[in-house]
Amino acid sequence: MPVESAKDIEIIYSEEGSPRALLTSPQYNKYEGKNPYMEFPDGIKLIFFDSLNNEKSQLTANYAISDEKSQIMEAKNNVVVINYEKNETINTEHLIWDQKKQLIYSNVFVKISTKDEVIYGQEGFESDQNMDKWIIKKTSAEFKIENEDE
């Protein structure tokens, strides 16, 4: 049984007094014990901010669970990450956010859509939490090629 349960919650993650992320969810359950964790059975929306408090990227998923000791959150089922500045989108079914290292990564199939291409990672990817720099594992891609004659 959860020790806490709430609906329509907002959690602000801050660093040195400045907000770094805002998590919203329709349902929140907190469990205690040897390995305390928070569960978001009805999904999450997680917005990351830059140093000027502008929205930099967003993560949504249909389910999430966060281990309080390790500060690792797992997002599952229809996971979408959007980088607003670069207009890039990541789609996957499982993603991990390591809050201590400020990394997001996945070991399952991912699709990354940019302005000019769609890149597939058959074995996942790794990125900083703002999606500024990412690495794709076992890559294939579709590129837009323009004909010079047209």
TORTOR-316961 format. One line per 3 residues: number of its first residue (from 1); for each residue x, y, z of N, C-alpha, C. Coordinates in nm, 3 decimals. Example, Ala and Ser with C-alpha at 12.3 -4.5 7.8 and 13.67 -1.06 7.14 Angstrom:
BEGIN
1) 1.319/-0.569/0.780/1.230/-0.450/0.780/1.320/-0.330/0.780  1.285/-0.225/0.708/1.367/-0.106/0.714/1.290/0.003/0.787
***
This chain:
BEGIN
1) 0.082/-0.119/0.000/0.000/0.000/0.000/0.087/0.125/0.000  0.050/0.227/-0.077/0.127/0.351/-0.074/0.110/0.424/0.059  0.216/0.493/0.103/0.207/0.574/0.225/0.152/0.712/0.193
4) 0.164/0.752/0.066/0.106/0.878/0.018/0.044/0.852/-0.117  -0.064/0.920/-0.144/-0.128/0.912/-0.274/-0.192/1.048/-0.303  -0.175/1.095/-0.425/-0.231/1.226/-0.459/-0.269/1.228/-0.607
7) -0.359/1.318/-0.641/-0.402/1.337/-0.780/-0.360/1.475/-0.827  -0.335/1.486/-0.957/-0.299/1.613/-1.021/-0.185/1.685/-0.948  -0.069/1.620/-0.945/0.044/1.673/-0.869/0.144/1.748/-0.958
10) 0.224/1.831/-0.894/0.338/1.900/-0.955/0.456/1.885/-0.861  0.571/1.842/-0.916/0.695/1.832/-0.839/0.799/1.915/-0.912  0.865/2.005/-0.839/0.970/2.088/-0.897/1.106/2.034/-0.853
13) 1.193/2.004/-0.950/1.329/1.963/-0.922/1.417/2.086/-0.939  1.494/2.120/-0.833/1.576/2.241/-0.841/1.721/2.208/-0.809  1.807/2.298/-0.852/1.951/2.288/-0.828/1.999/2.426/-0.789
16) 2.054/2.437/-0.668/2.103/2.565/-0.616/1.994/2.672/-0.622  1.872/2.634/-0.589/1.761/2.728/-0.583/1.697/2.762/-0.716  1.747/2.706/-0.825/1.692/2.735/-0.956/1.619/2.612/-1.010
19) 1.496/2.628/-1.061/1.424/2.510/-1.112/1.492/2.450/-1.234  1.507/2.319/-1.234/1.567/2.248/-1.348/1.465/2.164/-1.422  1.358/2.121/-1.349/1.256/2.038/-1.412/1.125/2.050/-1.334
22) 1.015/2.032/-1.407/0.882/2.032/-1.348/0.812/1.905/-1.392  0.769/1.824/-1.296/0.698/1.700/-1.326/0.552/1.718/-1.286  0.462/1.685/-1.379/0.319/1.684/-1.348/0.265/1.545/-1.378
25) 0.162/1.506/-1.302/0.103/1.374/-1.322/-0.039/1.373/-1.267  -0.128/1.297/-1.331/-0.264/1.287/-1.279/-0.273/1.199/-1.153  -0.175/1.110/-1.130/-0.179/1.022/-1.013/-0.037/0.998/-0.962
28) -0.019/1.006/-0.832/0.110/0.988/-0.766/0.092/0.895/-0.647  0.180/0.795/-0.636/0.181/0.706/-0.520/0.324/0.697/-0.468  0.341/0.712/-0.337/0.474/0.701/-0.276/0.476/0.578/-0.187
31) 0.584/0.499/-0.202/0.601/0.377/-0.125/0.730/0.390/-0.043  0.725/0.343/0.081/0.843/0.349/0.167/0.894/0.208/0.192  0.999/0.198/0.272/1.059/0.069/0.301/1.206/0.075/0.269
34) 1.264/-0.040/0.246/1.408/-0.050/0.218/1.447/0.026/0.091  1.361/0.021/-0.010/1.384/0.090/-0.138/1.266/0.181/-0.170  1.260/0.301/-0.110/1.146/0.389/-0.135/1.140/0.435/-0.280
37) 1.017/0.448/-0.331/1.000/0.492/-0.469/0.868/0.565/-0.485  0.861/0.640/-0.595/0.738/0.709/-0.634/0.691/0.644/-0.764  0.560/0.627/-0.774/0.503/0.567/-0.895/0.399/0.663/-0.953
40) 0.398/0.671/-1.085/0.304/0.754/-1.159/0.230/0.663/-1.257  0.128/0.591/-1.208/0.063/0.488/-1.291/-0.016/0.541/-1.409  -0.053/0.669/-1.405/-0.131/0.727/-1.515/-0.049/0.820/-1.603
43) 0.084/0.810/-1.591/0.171/0.886/-1.679/0.228/1.012/-1.616  0.322/1.072/-1.692/0.390/1.194/-1.647/0.411/1.289/-1.764  0.433/1.413/-1.728/0.485/1.515/-1.819/0.598/1.581/-1.742
46) 0.718/1.580/-1.798/0.836/1.633/-1.732/0.898/1.739/-1.822  0.904/1.862/-1.773/0.959/1.973/-1.851/1.094/2.011/-1.792  1.197/2.019/-1.877/1.332/2.060/-1.835/1.353/2.206/-1.872
49) 1.420/2.280/-1.783/1.445/2.423/-1.804/1.594/2.449/-1.825  1.625/2.556/-1.902/1.764/2.597/-1.917/1.801/2.691/-1.801  1.922/2.746/-1.803/1.968/2.830/-1.693/1.890/2.961/-1.680
52) 1.816/3.000/-1.785/1.733/3.121/-1.780/1.587/3.088/-1.750  1.561/2.965/-1.709/1.427/2.915/-1.675/1.332/2.907/-1.795  1.387/2.897/-1.916/1.306/2.874/-2.035/1.287/2.724/-2.054
55) 1.172/2.683/-2.104/1.149/2.542/-2.132/1.243/2.498/-2.244  1.323/2.396/-2.215/1.423/2.349/-2.311/1.377/2.218/-2.378  1.324/2.127/-2.296/1.278/1.999/-2.350/1.166/1.945/-2.264
58) 1.099/1.843/-2.318/0.984/1.784/-2.249/0.984/1.634/-2.268  0.949/1.561/-2.163/0.936/1.416/-2.168/0.794/1.380/-2.123  0.727/1.296/-2.201/0.596/1.245/-2.160/0.599/1.092/-2.170
61) 0.521/1.026/-2.086/0.511/0.880/-2.088/0.380/0.839/-2.022  0.333/0.719/-2.055/0.209/0.669/-1.999/0.226/0.608/-1.860  0.352/0.582/-1.818/0.380/0.525/-1.686/0.521/0.566/-1.647
64) 0.543/0.589/-1.517/0.678/0.617/-1.469/0.692/0.572/-1.325  0.817/0.539/-1.289/0.851/0.501/-1.152/0.987/0.561/-1.121  1.003/0.615/-1.001/1.125/0.684/-0.965/1.180/0.630/-0.834
67) 1.303/0.580/-0.837/1.371/0.530/-0.717/1.431/0.649/-0.643  1.390/0.669/-0.518/1.433/0.787/-0.445/1.581/0.784/-0.406  1.635/0.666/-0.375/1.776/0.656/-0.335/1.870/0.682/-0.452
70) 1.847/0.614/-0.562/1.937/0.628/-0.677/1.906/0.750/-0.762  1.789/0.809/-0.743/1.740/0.922/-0.824/1.734/0.886/-0.972  1.687/0.765/-0.997/1.668/0.718/-1.135/1.520/0.697/-1.159
73) 1.471/0.759/-1.267/1.332/0.745/-1.305/1.324/0.665/-1.435  1.231/0.570/-1.438/1.204/0.494/-1.559/1.070/0.538/-1.615  1.067/0.570/-1.742/0.944/0.605/-1.812/0.916/0.493/-1.912
76) 0.789/0.451/-1.919/0.753/0.339/-2.006/0.625/0.370/-2.083  0.611/0.303/-2.195/0.490/0.306/-2.276/0.465/0.444/-2.339  0.487/0.450/-2.468/0.465/0.572/-2.545/0.546/0.690/-2.489
79) 0.676/0.671/-2.477/0.765/0.776/-2.426/0.802/0.869/-2.541  0.783/1.000/-2.519/0.816/1.101/-2.620/0.899/1.210/-2.553  1.015/1.241/-2.613/1.101/1.348/-2.564/1.115/1.449/-2.677
82) 1.091/1.578/-2.645/1.098/1.684/-2.745/1.201/1.787/-2.701  1.293/1.821/-2.791/1.387/1.931/-2.771/1.331/2.049/-2.849  1.287/2.152/-2.777/1.222/2.266/-2.842/1.317/2.347/-2.928
85) 1.439/2.369/-2.882/1.535/2.451/-2.957/1.573/2.389/-3.090  1.597/2.258/-3.090/1.642/2.190/-3.212/1.529/2.129/-3.293  1.407/2.135/-3.239/1.292/2.075/-3.305/1.319/1.927/-3.335
88) 1.364/1.854/-3.231/1.390/1.711/-3.242/1.298/1.636/-3.148  1.258/1.516/-3.191/1.168/1.434/-3.111/1.223/1.292/-3.103  1.219/1.234/-2.982/1.257/1.095/-2.960/1.131/1.018/-2.922
91) 1.111/0.904/-2.986/1.001/0.814/-2.952/1.061/0.679/-2.913  1.015/0.623/-2.801/1.060/0.492/-2.756/0.957/0.435/-2.660  0.976/0.312/-2.618/0.885/0.250/-2.522/0.943/0.242/-2.382
94) 1.072/0.272/-2.366/1.135/0.267/-2.234/1.251/0.365/-2.230  1.252/0.448/-2.128/1.357/0.549/-2.117/1.392/0.565/-1.969  1.519/0.590/-1.942/1.566/0.609/-1.805/1.623/0.749/-1.793
97) 1.586/0.820/-1.685/1.641/0.952/-1.654/1.722/0.939/-1.526  1.855/0.955/-1.537/1.944/0.955/-1.422/1.960/1.100/-1.378  1.893/1.136/-1.270/1.891/1.275/-1.226/2.027/1.321/-1.175
100) 2.105/1.233/-1.111/2.237/1.270/-1.061/2.333/1.303/-1.175  2.331/1.220/-1.278/2.421/1.239/-1.392/2.360/1.330/-1.498  2.234/1.366/-1.485/2.159/1.448/-1.581/2.163/1.387/-1.721
103) 2.138/1.255/-1.726/2.137/1.180/-1.851/2.002/1.115/-1.872  1.964/1.100/-2.000/1.852/1.015/-2.036/1.905/0.911/-2.133  1.855/0.788/-2.120/1.903/0.682/-2.209/1.800/0.571/-2.219
106) 1.821/0.487/-2.320/1.733/0.374/-2.344/1.815/0.262/-2.405  1.776/0.138/-2.378/1.843/0.023/-2.438/1.750/-0.052/-2.533  1.638/0.012/-2.569/1.544/-0.047/-2.664/1.534/0.044/-2.786
109) 1.462/0.000/-2.886/1.446/0.074/-3.011/1.402/0.219/-2.986  1.467/0.312/-3.056/1.429/0.454/-3.050/1.419/0.509/-3.191  1.335/0.609/-3.206/1.322/0.682/-3.332/1.345/0.829/-3.299
112) 1.443/0.891/-3.365/1.472/1.032/-3.345/1.440/1.106/-3.474  1.348/1.201/-3.465/1.307/1.279/-3.581/1.364/1.420/-3.568  1.434/1.463/-3.673/1.487/1.599/-3.678/1.419/1.669/-3.795
115) 1.460/1.792/-3.821/1.401/1.868/-3.931/1.423/1.799/-4.066  1.539/1.735/-4.085/1.574/1.681/-4.215/1.585/1.529/-4.223  1.575/1.460/-4.110/1.599/1.317/-4.113/1.525/1.245/-4.001
118) 1.513/1.115/-4.019/1.462/1.026/-3.916/1.570/0.922/-3.892  1.613/0.909/-3.766/1.721/0.818/-3.730/1.665/0.713/-3.636  1.701/0.587/-3.661/1.655/0.478/-3.578/1.773/0.421/-3.501
121) 1.753/0.395/-3.374/1.853/0.328/-3.292/1.797/0.194/-3.251  1.848/0.088/-3.310/1.796/-0.046/-3.284/1.820/-0.090/-3.139  1.926/-0.036/-3.076/1.959/-0.075/-2.938/1.962/0.045/-2.845
124) 1.887/0.149/-2.878/1.872/0.262/-2.788/1.961/0.380/-2.818  1.975/0.467/-2.716/2.053/0.589/-2.729/2.091/0.639/-2.590  2.176/0.741/-2.587/2.213/0.810/-2.464/2.222/0.958/-2.494
127) 2.176/1.043/-2.401/2.176/1.187/-2.422/2.185/1.260/-2.289  2.230/1.386/-2.294/2.214/1.472/-2.178/2.063/1.498/-2.165  2.018/1.538/-2.046/1.874/1.550/-2.024/1.807/1.657/-2.108
130) 1.884/1.750/-2.166/1.826/1.852/-2.253/1.830/1.813/-2.400  1.881/1.695/-2.430/1.892/1.644/-2.567/1.981/1.732/-2.656  2.081/1.795/-2.596/2.175/1.874/-2.676/2.275/1.785/-2.749
133) 2.321/1.679/-2.683/2.418/1.587/-2.742/2.367/1.446/-2.719  2.353/1.368/-2.828/2.307/1.232/-2.811/2.388/1.136/-2.897  2.388/1.011/-2.853/2.457/0.902/-2.922/2.352/0.794/-2.945
136) 2.347/0.741/-3.067/2.250/0.637/-3.101/2.325/0.505/-3.119  2.267/0.398/-3.068/2.329/0.266/-3.076/2.267/0.185/-3.189  2.351/0.126/-3.274/2.310/0.047/-3.389/2.214/0.126/-3.477
139) 2.268/0.220/-3.550/2.193/0.323/-3.621/2.151/0.283/-3.762  2.033/0.330/-3.801/1.990/0.334/-3.941/1.913/0.465/-3.955  1.897/0.514/-4.079/1.835/0.646/-4.094/1.765/0.661/-4.228
142) 1.677/0.762/-4.232/1.613/0.808/-4.354/1.648/0.955/-4.369  1.704/0.994/-4.484/1.746/1.131/-4.506/1.664/1.194/-4.617  1.640/1.322/-4.605/1.573/1.397/-4.711/1.680/1.446/-4.807
145) 1.670/1.407/-4.933/1.769/1.447/-5.034/1.696/1.531/-5.138  1.745/1.652/-5.159/1.683/1.740/-5.257/1.756/1.728/-5.390  1.679/1.726/-5.497/1.734/1.718/-5.632/1.774/1.858/-5.676
148) 1.900/1.874/-5.718/1.949/2.007/-5.759/1.881/2.058/-5.885  1.828/1.969/-5.969/1.763/2.008/-6.094/1.627/2.070/-6.071  1.569/2.052/-5.955/1.432/2.102/-5.930/1.434/2.238/-5.868
***
